[in-house]
Amino acid sequence: MTPLQTDRTPATPDLMARVDHLDAIELRVFDDMTVEVALSVMAGAGVDHLLLCDGDDERTGSVTRAELAVHRDSSAYTDHVRLRDVLGAPCPVVRPSSFSL
């Protein structure tokens, strides 16, 4: 029987170092993405903001999940609203809740 040799030096970087590296990566998306798709991307990636780029891949700004949620809940919102449309836009009026006492 051949003894099994174990090596405490992993071939790949430590898991925590990889997680720290992932935290430093920021997701870049085009500013023509819809708000709904952007919110889905954020939820899937577990991030709270996205960097926005134009068609030339130049950074045009950033947007947070909270900002997008406010725009999505506004009375003027449609599923065709693009990220470039909400970038720097004033905070919209939020629809009142539809509940009764």
CYANA upper distance limits for C-alpha pairs under 8 A (distance plus 0.5 A):
 10 PRO  CA     14 ASP  CA      7.90
 13 PRO  CA     17 ALA  CA      7.02
 13 PRO  CA     18 ARG  CA      7.17
 14 ASP  CA     18 ARG  CA      6.98
 15 LEU  CA     19 VAL  CA      6.77
 16 MET  CA     20 ASP  CA      6.59
 17 ALA  CA     21 HIS  CA      6.70
 18 ARG  CA     22 LEU  CA      6.78
 19 VAL  CA     23 ASP  CA      6.84
 20 ASP  CA     24 ALA  CA      7.10
 21 HIS  CA     25 ILE  CA      7.20
 26 GLU  CA     50 LEU  CA      7.28
 26 GLU  CA     51 LEU  CA      7.37
 27 LEU  CA     49 HIS  CA      8.39
 27 LEU  CA     50 LEU  CA      5.90
 27 LEU  CA     51 LEU  CA      6.52
 28 ARG  CA     50 LEU  CA      6.50
 28 ARG  CA     51 LEU  CA      5.16
 28 ARG  CA     52 LEU  CA      6.30
 28 ARG  CA     53 CYS  CA      7.22
 29 VAL  CA     33 MET  CA      7.85
 29 VAL  CA     50 LEU  CA      7.40
 29 VAL  CA     51 LEU  CA      6.79
 29 VAL  CA     52 LEU  CA      5.76
 29 VAL  CA     53 CYS  CA      6.49
 30 PHE  CA     52 LEU  CA      6.09
 30 PHE  CA     53 CYS  CA      5.25
 30 PHE  CA     54 ASP  CA      6.17
 30 PHE  CA     55 GLY  CA      7.39
 30 PHE  CA     57 ASP  CA      8.05
 31 ASP  CA     52 LEU  CA      5.79
 31 ASP  CA     53 CYS  CA      6.11
 31 ASP  CA     54 ASP  CA      6.24
 31 ASP  CA     60 THR  CA      8.35
 31 ASP  CA     82 ARG  CA      7.35
 31 ASP  CA     83 LEU  CA      5.59
 31 ASP  CA     84 ARG  CA      5.48
 32 ASP  CA     54 ASP  CA      8.29
 32 ASP  CA     82 ARG  CA      5.81
 32 ASP  CA     83 LEU  CA      6.47
 32 ASP  CA     84 ARG  CA      6.69
 33 MET  CA     37 VAL  CA      7.11
 33 MET  CA     38 ALA  CA      7.05
 33 MET  CA     82 ARG  CA      5.97
 33 MET  CA     83 LEU  CA      6.35
 34 THR  CA     38 ALA  CA      6.72
 34 THR  CA     79 ASP  CA      7.62
 34 THR  CA     80 HIS  CA      6.76
 34 THR  CA     81 VAL  CA      6.12
 34 THR  CA     82 ARG  CA      4.72
 34 THR  CA     83 LEU  CA      6.35
 35 VAL  CA     39 LEU  CA      6.64
 35 VAL  CA     68 LEU  CA      7.03
 35 VAL  CA     72 ARG  CA      7.87
 35 VAL  CA     79 ASP  CA      7.83
 35 VAL  CA     80 HIS  CA      8.44
 35 VAL  CA     81 VAL  CA      6.66
 35 VAL  CA     82 ARG  CA      6.28
 35 VAL  CA     83 LEU  CA      6.31
 36 GLU  CA     40 SER  CA      6.81
 36 GLU  CA     79 ASP  CA      7.26
 37 VAL  CA     41 VAL  CA      6.65
 38 ALA  CA     42 MET  CA      6.68
 38 ALA  CA     83 LEU  CA      8.43
 39 LEU  CA     43 ALA  CA      6.67
 39 LEU  CA     65 ARG  CA      7.05
 39 LEU  CA     68 LEU  CA      7.79
 40 SER  CA     44 GLY  CA      6.54
 41 VAL  CA     45 ALA  CA      6.51
 42 MET  CA     46 GLY  CA      6.18
 42 MET  CA     47 VAL  CA      5.62
 42 MET  CA     48 ASP  CA      6.81
 42 MET  CA     49 HIS  CA      7.50
 42 MET  CA     50 LEU  CA      7.96
 42 MET  CA     65 ARG  CA      7.69
 43 ALA  CA     47 VAL  CA      7.22
 48 ASP  CA     64 THR  CA      6.11
 48 ASP  CA     65 ARG  CA      5.78
 48 ASP  CA     66 ALA  CA      8.37
 49 HIS  CA     62 SER  CA      7.34
 49 HIS  CA     63 VAL  CA      5.99
 49 HIS  CA     64 THR  CA      4.58
 49 HIS  CA     65 ARG  CA      6.37
 50 LEU  CA     62 SER  CA      6.04
 50 LEU  CA     63 VAL  CA      6.06
 50 LEU  CA     64 THR  CA      7.01
 51 LEU  CA     59 ARG  CA      7.52
 51 LEU  CA     60 THR  CA      8.33
 51 LEU  CA     61 GLY  CA      6.54
 51 LEU  CA     62 SER  CA      4.84
 51 LEU  CA     63 VAL  CA      7.21
 52 LEU  CA     59 ARG  CA      6.21
 52 LEU  CA     60 THR  CA      6.00
 52 LEU  CA     61 GLY  CA      5.69
 52 LEU  CA     62 SER  CA      5.76
 52 LEU  CA     63 VAL  CA      7.90
 52 LEU  CA     83 LEU  CA      8.46
 53 CYS  CA     57 ASP  CA      5.60
 53 CYS  CA     58 GLU  CA      5.60
 53 CYS  CA     59 ARG  CA      4.77
 53 CYS  CA     60 THR  CA      5.71
 53 CYS  CA     61 GLY  CA      7.69
 54 ASP  CA     58 GLU  CA      6.02
 54 ASP  CA     59 ARG  CA      7.05
 54 ASP  CA     60 THR  CA      6.84
 61 GLY  CA     87 LEU  CA      7.80
 62 SER  CA     87 LEU  CA      8.16
 63 VAL  CA     67 GLU  CA      7.09
 63 VAL  CA     68 LEU  CA      7.73
 63 VAL  CA     87 LEU  CA      7.56
 64 THR  CA     68 LEU  CA      6.90
 65 ARG  CA     69 ALA  CA      6.63
 66 ALA  CA     70 VAL  CA      6.90
 67 GLU  CA     71 HIS  CA      7.04
 68 LEU  CA     72 ARG  CA      6.54
 68 LEU  CA     86 VAL  CA      8.36
 69 ALA  CA     73 ASP  CA      6.66
 70 VAL  CA     74 SER  CA      6.92
 70 VAL  CA     91 CYS  CA      7.73
 70 VAL  CA     92 PRO  CA      7.67
 70 VAL  CA     94 VAL  CA      7.45
 71 HIS  CA     77 TYR  CA      7.07
 71 HIS  CA     86 VAL  CA      7.86
 71 HIS  CA     91 CYS  CA      7.66
 71 HIS  CA     92 PRO  CA      6.71
 71 HIS  CA     94 VAL  CA      8.34
 72 ARG  CA     77 TYR  CA      6.16
 72 ARG  CA     78 THR  CA      8.27
 73 ASP  CA     77 TYR  CA      7.48
 73 ASP  CA     94 VAL  CA      6.17
 73 ASP  CA     95 ARG  CA      6.76
 74 SER  CA     92 PRO  CA      6.27
 74 SER  CA     93 VAL  CA      6.01
 74 SER  CA     94 VAL  CA      4.75
 74 SER  CA     95 ARG  CA      5.92
 75 SER  CA     92 PRO  CA      8.45
 75 SER  CA     93 VAL  CA      7.26
 75 SER  CA     94 VAL  CA      6.77
 75 SER  CA     95 ARG  CA      5.91
 76 ALA  CA     92 PRO  CA      8.36
 77 TYR  CA     81 VAL  CA      7.35
 81 VAL  CA     85 ASP  CA      6.93
 81 VAL  CA     86 VAL  CA      8.23
 82 ARG  CA     86 VAL  CA      7.48
 83 LEU  CA     87 LEU  CA      6.64
 85 ASP  CA     89 ALA  CA      7.68
